[in-house]
Amino acid sequence: MKLKEIKSMGASELRQREAELRKELFTIRIQKQVGQLENPVRARTVRKELARVLTVSKEHSAAN
């Protein structure tokens, strides 16, 4: 997801996306431990997207 798309989201959408990404990252970690991870690069992209979502969320809260 692009930064522009993330910035256009509302606060509730950001919280929802954060929860989805955290859940996906947890699933990826479990798959890695079990040895079933098919795409190891996905963990990196999920972490980066989560960081983007958290950054934009903090920017929104600081602006209000």
C-alpha positions in Angstrom: 0.0 0.0 0.0 1.3 3.4 -1.0 1.9 6.2 1.5 -0.6 8.4 -0.3 -3.3 5.7 0.1 -2.5 5.4 3.8 -2.6 9.1 4.4 -6.1 9.3 2.9 -7.4 6.8 5.4 -9.4 7.8 8.4 -8.5 7.1 12.0 -10.8 4.0 12.3 -9.4 2.6 9.0 -5.9 3.1 10.2 -6.6 1.2 13.4 -8.3 -1.6 11.4 -5.4 -1.8 9.0 -2.9 -1.9 11.9 -4.8 -4.8 13.5 -4.8 -6.7 10.2 -1.0 -6.2 9.7 -0.2 -7.2 13.2 -2.2 -10.4 12.8 -0.6 -11.1 9.4 2.9 -10.5 10.9 2.1 -12.9 13.7 1.0 -15.5 11.2 4.2 -15.0 9.2 6.3 -15.5 12.4 4.5 -18.7 13.2 5.0 -20.0 9.7 8.7 -19.1 9.8 9.1 -21.1 13.0 7.3 -24.1 11.6 9.2 -23.9 8.4 6.2 -23.3 6.2 6.9 -19.8 5.1 6.7 -19.6 1.3 7.6 -15.9 0.8 10.2 -14.6 3.4 10.2 -11.2 1.8 6.6 -10.7 2.8 7.6 -10.3 6.5 9.7 -7.4 5.6 7.0 -5.7 3.5 4.4 -6.2 6.3 6.7 -4.7 8.9 7.4 -1.6 6.7 3.7 -1.1 5.9 2.9 -1.4 9.6 5.5 1.2 10.4 3.9 3.5 7.7 0.4 3.0 9.2 1.7 3.8 12.7 3.5 6.9 11.6 0.5 8.3 9.8 -1.7 7.4 12.7 0.6 9.4 15.1 0.7 12.3 12.6 -3.1 12.4 12.6 -3.3 12.3 16.4 -0.7 15.0 16.7 -2.6 17.2 14.3 -5.8 17.0 16.4 
